[in-house]
């Protein structure tokens, strides 16, 4: 998440502190972590404003506290012109790192309400801009504010349409639709339409407007499950955005929680009746079921289920060494994600080699005979350790691939330091998920920008954690907490060239 939504979360915790939904220790941890993180934000504001922020981060933040009131004022003063200040920073003779500026800008726009798909489309339209010009354009985009979108959702089937749909002001029978709208909706399906729902949505881009409508549709479907009807609500797969005269797919955004080890190890469909009984099920089976809403479920079940999965696998109530309790699952999961990151990044780079440039031909020949992705990643790691560079394909991905090379060079130069830094970032996100889970379960709140952004960030991280746990169980027979201990030790020993593991073997060679 970006700087300002993170500060909004901190401001919001005051009410949950007073209601004892969040503990003082959880809020203190958040304040300490933000003080370290926001000190690296080059565009936050002046020295004096930073001092005011530091004072807030060291203050009591309960509802009636001066610290909370001061934090509200600091946020409101610092937010305007944030991306303009980033543009000014990037224009300096010694600018901040390109990746840091890109992350801060993208996170700010996403937190402001832009969709990932819409932002990607906008970047494609400005791909020829320089870094400074792009940030100037991003600042203008942020200043535009939301717009109103008129969206038509075609209905193909609906139970009890006369009693349940006809009285609604935003539902129209097909015969009563305006002619141009009826023509557009008719083209979506070959079967006759019953009618359409029309929603007027305020959003930053059309794609985000459709995402909001998708959430409405999912809530409607959830209600329909309680109706004991043999008929289901059936919508067309696309909606018509009248405001922009185009169709957009109707679906909940992909949250990218992937557990590919189930596929690679041939276990995706290996579910038999005998294993549905508690005595035959492994805890991982239960965890995967708990985390199932991550990719397409509602906000509340996705967050609460994902945390329940991590807590079940990565905590032990009888572990006398752990003082943090259940939130320790975030620390364990963060170590697992950090240790799986180098091999994944190096493997991806191994498929981006240009055989026609420099050492590319010889490097490609070695990669061609590598039997596993582990071997491919080691070849790239050794090449970077020896030369600091690899010949990359010159495609639209080149800047992203070059940033990955920079990250890997920093990792190879200081393995333990970089892995710890990555682990700390991931842990901060997963602890936020734990706080959100408590707000959902104990505070009864299921909406909010912080919850939306948290799920967007943590879904791939939870997927990566469960993927490594599942792989270790299937291939190596290692239990989750044993794997977590191995990951923690691997981070500590990563810079030990005599006794530590190779950077691609942090969780084992397989």
C-alpha positions in Angstrom: 0.0 0.0 0.0 1.0 3.6 -0.6 2.1 6.2 2.0 -1.3 7.9 2.5 -3.5 4.9 2.7 -1.1 3.4 5.2 -1.4 6.6 7.3 -5.2 6.4 6.9 -5.1 2.9 8.3 -3.1 4.2 11.3 -5.6 7.0 11.8 -8.4 4.4 11.7 -6.9 2.2 14.4 -7.9 4.7 17.1 -11.5 3.6 17.0 -10.6 -0.1 17.1 -8.2 0.5 20.0 -11.0 2.1 22.0 -13.3 -0.9 21.2 -10.5 -3.3 22.1 -10.6 -4.9 18.6 -6.9 -4.2 18.2 -4.3 -4.5 20.9 -2.0 -1.7 21.9 1.0 -3.9 21.0 -0.3 -4.4 17.5 -0.7 -0.6 17.0 2.8 0.0 18.6 4.3 -2.4 16.1 2.6 -0.6 13.2 3.8 2.8 14.5 7.4 1.6 14.7 7.4 0.0 11.3 5.9 3.1 9.7 8.5 5.4 11.2 11.2 3.3 9.5 9.4 3.0 6.2 8.1 6.5 5.8 11.6 7.9 6.4 12.5 6.5 3.0 9.7 8.4 1.2 11.5 11.2 -0.5 8.4 13.0 -1.6 6.4 13.0 1.7 7.2 16.7 2.5 9.4 19.2 4.2 11.7 18.4 7.2 9.3 20.2 9.5 6.3 18.2 8.2 8.3 15.0 8.7 9.0 16.0 12.3 5.3 16.4 12.9 4.7 13.0 11.4 7.4 11.5 13.7 5.7 13.1 16.7 2.4 11.4 15.6 4.0 8.0 15.2 5.3 8.2 18.7 2.1 9.4 20.2 -1.1 7.8 21.7 -3.6 7.4 18.9 -6.8 6.6 20.8 -9.9 8.4 19.5 -9.7 11.5 21.7 -5.9 11.9 21.6 -4.0 14.9 20.4 -1.8 12.5 18.4 -4.7 11.2 16.4 -6.0 14.8 15.6 -2.5 15.8 14.6 -2.1 12.8 12.4 -5.4 13.8 10.6 -4.0 17.2 10.0 -0.6 16.0 8.7 -2.3 13.6 6.2 -4.5 16.4 4.9 -1.5 18.8 4.5 0.9 16.3 2.9 -1.4 14.5 0.4 -1.9 17.4 -2.1 1.0 17.6 -4.6 2.5 14.2 -3.5 3.1 13.0 -7.1 4.3 16.5 -8.2 7.0 16.2 -5.5 7.9 12.8 -6.8 8.3 14.3 -10.3 10.6 17.0 -8.8 12.6 14.3 -7.0 13.1 12.2 -10.2 14.3 15.3 -12.0 17.2 15.8 -9.6 20.8 15.1 -10.7 20.8 12.3 -8.2 17.3 11.0 -8.1 15.9 8.2 -5.9 15.9 4.7 -7.3 13.6 4.2 -10.3 11.9 1.2 -8.8 11.1 3.0 -5.5 9.6 6.0 -7.4 7.6 3.6 -9.6 6.3 1.7 -6.6 5.3 4.8 -4.7 3.5 6.3 -7.7 1.6 3.1 -8.7 0.6 2.4 -5.1 -0.7 6.0 -4.7 -2.8 5.8 -7.8 -4.2 2.3 -6.9 -5.0 3.5 -3.4 -6.7 6.5 -4.9 -9.2 4.2 -6.6 -7.7 3.4 -10.0 -7.9 -0.2 -11.1 -4.9 -2.3 -11.9 -6.2 -3.0 -15.4 -7.1 0.7 -16.0 -3.7 1.9 -14.7 -2.0 -0.6 -17.0 -4.0 0.7 -20.0 -3.1 4.3 -19.0 0.6 3.4 -18.8 0.5 1.8 -22.3 -0.9 5.1 -23.6 2.0 7.0 -22.1 4.8 4.5 -22.8 6.9 7.0 -24.8 7.1 9.5 -22.0 10.3 10.2 -20.0 10.3 9.3 -16.3 9.7 13.0 -15.3 7.0 13.5 -17.9 5.3 10.3 -16.8 5.2 11.4 -13.2 3.8 14.8 -14.2 1.1 13.0 -16.2 0.5 10.7 -13.2 0.1 13.7 -10.9 -2.5 15.2 -13.3 -4.3 11.8 -13.4 -4.4 11.8 -9.6 -5.8 15.3 -9.5 -8.7 14.6 -11.9 -10.8 12.8 -9.3 -13.6 10.2 -10.0 -16.2 10.3 -12.8 -19.7 8.9 -13.1 -20.1 5.8 -15.3 -23.4 4.3 -16.5 -23.1 0.5 -16.7 -25.7 -1.9 -18.1 -25.7 -5.5 -16.9 -27.7 -7.9 -19.1 -29.9 -10.5 -17.3 -30.5 -13.8 -19.0 -32.4 -15.5 -16.2 -33.8 -14.4 -12.9 -36.1 -16.1 -10.3 -39.4 -14.5 -9.5 -38.8 -11.5 -11.8 -42.2 -9.9 -11.2 -41.9 -9.8 -7.4 -38.1 -9.4 -7.0 -36.8 -7.4 -10.0 -39.7 -5.4 -11.6 -40.2 -3.1 -8.5 -36.5 -2.1 -8.5 -35.8 1.3 -10.1 -32.5 0.2 -11.6 -34.0 -2.9 -13.4 -35.7 -2.6 -16.8 -37.4 -5.3 -18.9 -35.8 -5.9 -22.3 -38.9 -4.6 -24.1 -38.7 -1.3 -22.2 -35.0 -0.7 -22.7 -34.0 2.4 -24.8 -33.4 1.3 -28.4 -29.6 1.9 -28.6 -29.1 0.1 -25.3 -31.2 -2.8 -26.3 -29.2 -3.2 -29.5 -25.9 -3.2 -27.6 -27.1 -5.7 -25.1 -28.7 -8.0 -27.7 -25.2 -8.5 -29.3 -23.9 -10.1 -26.1 -25.8 -13.4 -26.3 -27.7 -15.4 -28.8 -30.5 -16.2 -26.3 -33.3 -13.6 -25.5 -32.6 -11.3 -22.6 -35.0 -10.8 -19.7 -33.8 -7.3 -19.1 -30.9 -5.4 -17.6 -29.7 -3.7 -14.4 -28.4 -0.2 -14.8 -25.9 1.1 -12.3 -24.5 4.6 -12.0 -21.1 4.3 -10.4 -18.5 6.8 -9.3 -15.0 5.6 -10.1 -11.6 6.7 -11.3 -11.7 4.6 -14.5 -14.2 2.4 -16.3 -12.5 -0.8 -15.3 -12.8 0.1 -11.6 -16.4 1.0 -12.1 -17.0 -2.5 -13.5 -15.1 -4.0 -10.6 -17.5 -2.3 -8.2 -20.5 -3.6 -10.2 -19.0 -7.1 -10.1 -18.9 -6.8 -6.3 -22.6 -5.8 -6.4 -23.4 -8.8 -8.6 -21.5 -11.2 -6.3 -23.5 -9.8 -3.3 -26.7 -10.4 -5.2 -25.7 -14.0 -6.0 -24.7 -14.6 -2.4 -28.2 -13.5 -1.3 -29.8 -15.7 -3.9 -28.2 -18.8 -2.4 -30.5 -18.3 0.6 -33.7 -18.2 -1.5 -34.2 -22.0 -2.0 -35.0 -21.5 -5.7 -34.3 -23.9 -8.5 -33.5 -21.0 -10.8 -30.3 -19.1 -10.7 -29.4 -15.5 -11.5 -27.7 -15.6 -14.9 -25.8 -12.6 -16.3 -24.0 -12.1 -19.6 -20.2 -12.3 -19.3 -19.7 -8.7 -20.3 -21.3 -5.4 -19.4 -21.9 -2.4 -21.5 -20.3 0.8 -20.3 -22.6 3.4 -21.8 -20.3 6.3 -20.8 -17.5 5.1 -23.0 -19.5 3.0 -25.5 -17.6 -0.2 -24.9 -17.9 -3.7 -23.4 -15.9 -4.8 -20.4 -15.8 -8.3 -19.0 -17.9 -8.8 -15.8 -15.7 -10.5 -13.3 -14.1 -10.0 -9.9 -10.4 -8.9 -10.4 -7.9 -11.7 -10.4 -6.1 -11.6 -7.1 -3.2 -13.8 -8.3 -3.1 -16.3 -5.4 -1.5 -19.3 -7.2 -0.5 -22.7 -5.7 1.1 -24.2 -8.8 2.8 -27.0 -6.9 -0.5 -28.8 -6.9 -0.3 -28.8 -10.7 3.4 -29.5 -11.1 3.3 -32.4 -8.7 0.1 -33.8 -10.2 -1.9 -33.4 -7.0 -4.6 -30.9 -8.1 -7.3 -33.5 -8.6 -6.0 -36.1 -6.2 -8.9 -35.9 -3.8 -10.7 -39.1 -2.8 -13.6 -39.8 -0.5 -11.5 -41.5 2.1 -9.5 -38.2 2.6 -12.6 -36.2 3.3 -12.8 -37.6 6.8 -10.9 -35.7 9.5 -8.7 -38.7 10.3 -7.4 -38.9 6.8 -7.0 -35.2 6.1 -3.7 -33.3 6.5 -3.8 -29.7 7.9 -2.7 -28.5 4.5 -6.0 -29.8 3.0 -8.0 -27.8 5.6 -5.8 -24.7 5.0 -6.4 -24.8 1.2 -10.1 -25.0 1.8 -10.0 -22.1 4.2 -8.0 -20.0 1.8 -10.2 -20.9 -1.2 -12.1 -17.5 -1.3 -8.8 -15.6 -1.9 -9.1 -15.4 -5.7 -12.8 -14.9 -6.2 -14.6 -14.7 -2.9 -15.9 -11.8 -1.0 -13.6 -9.4 0.9 -14.4 -10.6 4.4 -14.2 -14.4 3.8 -11.1 -14.0 1.7 -9.2 -12.1 4.4 -10.4 -14.1 7.4 -10.0 -17.5 5.6 -6.5 -16.7 4.4 -5.4 -15.7 7.8 -7.0 -18.8 9.4 -5.0 -20.9 6.9 -1.7 -19.3 7.8 -2.4 -19.4 11.5 -3.4 -23.1 11.4 -0.2 -24.1 9.6 2.4 -21.7 11.1 1.6 -21.4 14.8 1.7 -23.9 17.6 -0.1 -23.1 20.9 2.4 -25.3 22.8 5.6 -23.6 21.3 7.2 -22.1 24.4 9.7 -20.1 22.4 7.2 -17.8 20.8 6.1 -14.7 22.7 4.0 -13.0 19.9 1.3 -15.5 19.7 -0.8 -16.0 16.6 0.6 -13.0 14.7 3.9 -15.0 14.6 2.4 -16.7 11.6 3.1 -13.5 9.7 6.8 -13.7 10.6 7.0 -17.3 9.5 5.1 -16.8 6.2 7.3 -13.7 5.4 10.5 -15.8 5.8 9.0 -18.5 3.5 8.1 -15.9 0.8 11.6 -14.2 1.1 13.4 -17.5 0.7 11.3 -18.6 -2.3 11.8 -15.2 -4.1 15.4 -15.6 -5.4 14.8 -18.8 -7.3 11.6 -17.5 -8.8 13.1 -14.3 -10.0 16.3 -15.9 -11.3 14.2 -18.6 -13.1 12.1 -15.9 -14.8 15.3 -14.1 -15.9 16.6 -17.3 -17.4 13.9 -17.2 -20.0 14.7 -13.6 -20.9 18.2 -14.2 -22.4 19.0 -12.8 -25.9 21.2 -15.4 -27.6 22.3 -12.9 -30.2 23.9 -10.4 -27.8 27.3 -10.7 -26.0 27.6 -13.9 -24.0 24.0 -14.8 -24.8 24.8 -17.7 -27.1 27.0 -19.5 -24.6 24.6 -18.7 -21.7 21.6 -20.0 -23.7 23.5 -23.2 -24.5 24.1 -23.9 -20.8 20.5 -23.1 -20.0 19.2 -25.4 -22.8 20.8 -28.5 -21.1 19.6 -27.6 -17.6 17.2 -30.2 -16.3 15.3 -28.2 -13.8 14.3 -24.6 -13.0 16.6 -24.9 -10.0 19.5 -25.5 -12.3 18.5 -22.6 -14.6 18.3 -20.2 -11.7 21.8 -21.3 -10.4 23.3 -20.7 -13.9 21.9 -17.1 -13.9 23.0 -16.5 -10.3 26.5 -17.6 -11.1 26.6 -15.5 -14.2 25.5 -12.4 -12.2 28.0 -13.1 -9.5 30.8 -13.3 -12.0 29.9 -10.5 -14.4 27.1 -8.5 -12.8 25.1 -8.6 -16.0 23.2 -10.8 -18.5 22.2 -10.1 -22.1 18.4 -9.4 -22.0 15.9 -9.6 -24.8 15.0 -6.1 -26.0 11.3 -6.2 -25.7 8.7 -4.2 -23.8 9.7 -6.1 -20.7 13.3 -4.8 -20.8 13.0 -2.1 -18.1 11.3 -4.6 -15.8 13.9 -7.3 -16.5 16.7 -4.8 -15.9 15.2 -3.9 -12.5 15.1 -7.6 -11.7 18.8 -7.9 -12.5 19.5 -4.9 -10.2 17.6 -6.6 -7.4 19.5 -9.9 -7.9 22.8 -8.1 -7.9 22.0 -6.4 -4.6 20.8 -9.8 -3.2 24.1 -11.5 -4.3 26.1 -8.7 -2.7 24.3 -8.9 0.6 22.1 -12.0 0.8 21.1 -11.8 4.5 20.5 -8.1 4.4 18.3 -8.2 1.3 16.4 -11.2 2.4 15.7 -9.6 5.8 14.5 -6.4 4.1 12.2 -8.4 1.8 10.9 -10.4 4.7 10.2 -7.3 6.7 8.1 -5.8 3.8 6.1 -9.0 3.5 5.6 -9.3 7.2 4.3 -5.8 7.4 1.7 -6.7 4.8 0.7 -9.9 6.5 0.4 -8.2 9.9 -1.9 -5.7 8.2 -4.0 -8.7 7.0 -4.1 -9.9 10.7 -5.3 -6.5 11.8 -8.0 -6.5 9.1 -9.0 -10.0 10.1 -9.6 -8.8 13.6 -11.6 -5.8 12.4 -13.8 -8.1 10.4 -14.2 -10.9 13.0 -14.3 -8.8 16.2 -15.3 -5.4 14.9 -18.0 -6.6 12.5 -16.7 -4.3 9.7 -16.4 -5.7 6.2 -15.8 -2.6 4.0 -13.2 0.0 3.6 -10.3 1.1 1.3 -7.8 -0.5 3.6 -9.4 -3.9 3.4 -9.6 -3.7 -0.4 -5.9 -2.7 -0.8 -4.8 -5.2 1.8 -6.4 -8.1 -0.1 -4.9 -6.9 -3.3 -1.4 -7.0 -1.8 -1.5 -10.1 0.4 -3.3 -12.5 -1.9 -0.2 -13.4 -4.0 1.9 -13.5 -0.8 -0.5 -16.0 0.9 -0.6 -18.0 -2.4 3.2 -18.1 -2.4 3.4 -19.2 1.2 0.9 -22.0 0.7 2.6 -23.0 -2.5 5.9 -23.5 -0.7 4.3 -25.3 2.2 2.4 -27.6 -0.2 5.5 -28.4 -2.3 7.6 -29.2 0.8 4.9 -31.5 2.1 4.3 -33.3 -1.2 8.0 -33.6 -2.4 10.0 -33.6 0.8 7.6 -34.7 3.5 8.4 -31.6 5.6 5.8 -30.2 8.0 5.0 -26.4 7.7 6.6 -25.3 11.0 9.7 -27.3 10.2 9.9 -25.6 6.8 9.4 -22.2 8.5 12.4 -22.9 10.9 14.5 -23.9 7.9 13.6 -20.6 6.2 14.5 -18.5 9.3 17.9 -20.3 9.6 18.5 -19.9 5.8 18.0 -16.1 6.0 20.5 -15.9 8.9 23.1 -18.0 7.1 22.6 -16.7 3.6 25.7 -14.5 3.7 27.9 -17.3 5.3 29.8 -18.5 2.2 31.3 -21.5 4.0 28.2 -23.0 5.8 25.2 -21.2 4.4 23.0 -22.4 1.6 23.3 -21.3 -2.1 20.9 -18.4 -2.8 18.7 -20.7 -4.9 18.6 -23.5 -2.3 17.3 -21.5 0.7 14.4 -23.9 1.2 16.2 -27.0 -0.2 17.5 -28.1 -3.6 14.2 -29.6 -4.8 
